[in-house]
Amino acid sequence: MSENVARIWVVARVHGPDEGGVQTYVAQVAQAYARIGLLVTVFAKSSAGPRREAEGNVTLVDVGPTSQLRVYMRLARAMARAWLAGERPEAIHACTWRAAIPALPFPRPLIVTVHGREVGRPSGRAFRLMRAVLSRAARVVAVSDATRTLMLERVPALAGRCVAAWNGVIVPPGRLVETGNPIPRVITVCRLVPRKNVPAAVRAVSQCLAQGAVLDYAVIGRGNDEPAVRSAVEAHAGPGITMTGYVSDEELADRYRTADLFLHPQIALEDGAEMEGFGLSVADAMAQGIPCIVGRDGGPGELVRDGIDGLVVDGHSPAAIAEAVHLLVADTSYRRRLGESARCFALENFSWDRHCRLALEGLTDRAEPTMEQASAKA
């Protein structure tokens, strides 16, 4: 590789094929940095490691599955080997504040992403560690205004270094906004955890069905809240609601392609500390031209403009969720208008390249000449 090409390290404690929003974030950020002309080395761990793989300008150094403490040690050793081998970056992007810990010894500008709950929940020693790590960052990237607000409530001194930058989406070509399904198809796609509020979504849809609405509803995903979701589904007397569990990428793409409505009534828990920072599945649905019903708490409540791209409801109120579902299932024209607006908004605002450009801005003098040239391409 040419020595004139800028290099960046991306550090994460997780990676595909393991599931999760951060795993998606890591992969997409790495690809975005590569598209703007940087050499990217991703240091991470997954159940598929240990391994080293290279594709184009992205090299993955996977330290393999192990305990949390050993992950930090393995990541630090892998980065030290790369440093000694001359593969020194001009900046390091840690995809969470904890992933930044093994990067601290390396004298390069540090970018740290914060996603929401991981900055809201720490207390005691964990909070002091988080504050110390973030204080070392040259740039802190919050994935939404809601996340930035939460972080600055806890660490106000970071205000001058923190930027809110929405995540991106991969926009599929050629989807028709109106599917033409004889029975409207409603989907929820997410990891099943309490803040996603899926049991309330199931109860709301059940109420709609009991009141005569005609629709098919599928809950797609798995997670530790699955028993509560399953209990809500089993309490529904009649057809119309199913749980699919995990599905393949091909089936998931088909589910999005044929969906008429996306339901994600997330809520904030633990006095706001446990919240949805962005909502990648919501952004994906918007990019597909699917109108979304989301809760007002957290990131999705700022992605969806109420009455323009979808509906924003009080996720704590099953009646409010049910009213929104009933309205959009019944009104095809309104649903089409919302979907068209959602797709346009997603195309204009959800960009991984823009996200990475904002992450690169404002780095120290050492990184400016080559990193800013790369940023300008985004």
N, C-alpha and C positions, 0 to 999 in steps of 0.2 A: 504494500500500500504506500501511496505517496506520503512523504513526511509533511507535505504542505496541506494535507487534509486534516481538518480539526477532528478530534476524537472526544466522545463523551461516554461516561460510564452511567448506566442505569442500574440501580440497586433495588432489590425487592426481596422480601422474605417468602414470596409465593410466586408461582408461575404455572402456566398450563403444562400438562393437560388437566391439572386440578381446577376445580370450578370456583368462580367468584368474580365480583366486580373489580377487585384490585388486579387479579390475573389478567382480565381484559385490558385494564388500564396499562399495565406493564407492556403488553404486546403491542398495543396501539401507539403508545408513546415512542417505543423503540423504532417502529416502522416510520413514524412521522419524522423523527430525527434523521433517519436514513434518507428519507425523501428530500430533505432540505440539504443534503450533501455531507452529513457527518458520518464518521465511522463510529459505530455503536457497539459497546460491549455490555451485555446484560449479565449481572451477577445475581443469581437467585437460587431458590431451592424448590424442588417439586418431587412428587412421588415417582417420577420417571428418571430421576438422576441417580448417581452422578453421571454427567455427560458434558461434552463440549461439542457444540454444533454451530456451523456458520452457514448463513444464507444471505448472499448479497453483501451489504454493508453492515449486517447485524450478526454478531457472534454471541451465542448463549453459553455462559459458564454456569452450569447447574451443579450445586454442591450436594444435591441429594437430600432425602428425608432424614431428619434427626431431631433431637430435642431443641427447644428454643435457644438455650445458651450455646449449644454447639453450632447452631446455624450461624450465629454471629461470629464465632471463631472461624468457621469454615469460610464464610464470606470474606472476613478480614484477610485470611491467608491467601485466598484466591486473588484478591485485589493486590496484595503485596507481591505475589508472583508476577502478576501482569505489570506492576510498577517496575520491578527489577528487570523485567524483560524489555523494558523500553516502551511499553504500550501505555504511556501516561496520558491521561485525558486533560482537556482544558477546563472541564467542569464535570461535576458529579451530580446526577439527579436521583435522589432517594425517593421512592414511590410512596413511602409512609415515613413518619418521624422515627419509628423504631428501626426501619431499614437504614436510616442515616447513621445509626450508632457505629457499625463497623467501618463507615466511610470517614469518620471524624479524624483519624490520624493522617489523612492524606491532604497535603496543602494545596487544595484546589477549591474554587468557588463551589459552594454547596447549594443545590436547589432541593427543596423538600416539599412534597405534595401533602396536603391534609384533606381528608375526605369527609369528615364529620364526626362520627361517634368516637373515633380514636383520639380526638382532642377534647371531647366533652366528658368522657368517662374517667380518665385517670385522676387519682387523688393521692395525697400523702407523698411517699417516695416516688411513685410513678409520675405524679404531676411534676415534681421537681426535676426529675430526669427529662421529661418531655420539654419543659421550659428551657433546660440547659441545652438540649439538642437543638431546639428551634432557634435559640439565640446565636448559634453558630452558623445559621443559614444566611447566605447572601440574598436569597429569594425564597419566599414561601408562596406556594401556589395553592389557593383554596378553590375547590371545584365548583363552588357556588357562592353567591352572596350570603346565603344562610350559613354556610360553613365558615366563611370569613368572619361573620358576626360572632358566631359561637367561639371561634378561636380568640378573637380580640377581647371578648368578655373575660377570657381566662388569662391571656397574655397580652395586655394592651401595648406593651413596648414594641410589638412586632408590626404595628400599623404601617410604618414607613417602608417595610420590606415585603408586605403581603399584597398579592394581587388576586382577584377573583377571575378565574378562567374556566368557563364551561368545558366539559369534555366534548369529544367529537363523536361522530357516528359514521358508519360505513353505509352510504345511501345506496340501496338497491335500485337498479334501473327498471323502468317499465312497469311498475305496479299501478294498476288502476285504483283510484281513490275509492270508487264504489264497486264492491265485489259482485253485486248481483245475486247474492245468496238469497234463496227464498225464505230462509229463517236466519235472522241476524246472528252472527257468531261473535261472542264476547270472550276475550282471553285475559288472563293474568299470567305474566311471565316474571318470575322472581325466585330468589332463594327464600324459602319459607322460614322466616324469622318473625318474632312478635311485632316489630315496628312496621312490617309490611301490611299488617292488619288484614290479612286474607280471610280469617274467619268472619270478620264483619262484612267483607265483600260477598262471601258466600251467603250469609244471612240476608243481605240486601237483595241479592239476585233471587233467592228463594221467595222473598216477599213479593218481588215483581211477578214471578211465575204464579204465585198463589192468587195474585190480583188479575191474572189473565194475560200477562205479557207473553209473547212468543219469542223465544231465544234459546240458543245453546251456549252454555258457559263452560269453559275449560280452564282449570288451574294447572299451570305448567311449571314444574320445578320441584325441588326437594329441600329439606332442611329440618332443623330441630323443632319447628312449630308444626310439623306435619300432623302429629296426633290431634292438635286443636283444630286444624283445617279439616281433617278427615271426620272428626266428630260433628263439625258444622255441616259437612256434606251429607253424612248419614242421617242427620236430623231432618233433612229436607225430604218430604214425602212426595216422591215422583221423579220423573226424568228431567233432563235439562241441565244437570250439573255433573261434571266429571273431574276427576283428578288424573292427570297423565303420569305424574312423577317426572323423572328425567327423560328427555327425548333427544334423539340425534340432531346434529346440526341441520341435516336435510329436512327432518320433520319440523324442527323449529322454524326454519325458513318458510315452509309451507303454511304453518300456523299463522305466522305474521302475514303472509301474502293473502290469506283468505279471511282475515279477521275484519270485522266491521267496527269493533269497539274495544278499547284497551282499558282495563279497570285496575287501578293501583291507589287505593285510598289510604296511603301511609299515614302514620301518626308519630309524634315524638313522645318518648317515654323518659322516665327518670328526670323529670323537670327539664326536659329539653336536651339532656346529655346524650341520650340514645336517639339519634335521628337519621333520616335518609339524607345524605349529603348532596347527592346529585340525582341519581335515578337513570342509569344507562338504559334499562329496558324501556323506560318512558320515552327517552330520546330516540331510541331505535323505532319505537312505534310511531312517533311523530314523523320521523324520516320516511316511513312507509306510507304516510298519508292516513294513518289511523287516528281518529279523534280519541282523546284520553280523558278519563275521569280520574283525577288525582286528589289526594288530601292536601290541605293548605300548609301542613307542617313541612319544614325542610326544603331541600332543593327542588323536587318536582313541582312544588307550589309556585316557584318562580319561572320554571320552564314553560308551563302551560298558562296562557293568558285566558282568563275566565271568559267564556262566551265568544272567544275568537279562535282559539286552537283546540278547545276542549272545555271541560267544566272543572272548576276547583271547588271542592266541598269540604265540610267539616268531617274528617275521617272518624271522629268520635261519635258521629250520629249515623247509625244504620239507616234511619229514615231519610236523611239527606242523600246518602249514597243511592238508596233505592229510587228516590225521586229523579236523580240524574240519569240513572240507568234507564228507567221507564221512558223518560223524555227522549233520549237519543235512540233507543230501540224503536220507538214509535215514529220518529220524524226522520225519514230518509234524507230529505233535502237539507235539513239542518246539519245532519251528520256529515253529509258530503261537503258542505261549506267549511265545517270545522276541520275536516281531514285535509282539504286542499290548503287551508291556511297553515295547518300544522306542518305539512311537508315543506311549504315555502319557508317557514320560520326555521325549520331544522336545517335546510340547505344554506341559509344565510348565517346561522349562528353556531352550529355545532360542528366544529372543525378541529381535528387533532393537530393539523399543521399550525393553526392559529394558537391553539393551546400551548404548543411547544415554543412558538415565537414569543409569547408572553412570558414563558418560563425563562427564556434566555435573556430577556431584556434586563438591564441594570446590573450585570455582573461586574466583577472587579476589573481593573485595567488590564490585568494579565490575559483575561479571556476575551476582551472586547474585539481585537482586530479580526480574528478568524471566526469567533462565535457570532458576532454581529453580522458578518457577511452571510453566514449560513441563515441567521434569523431573517435577513432581508429577503431570502428566497421564499419564505413561507407565505 
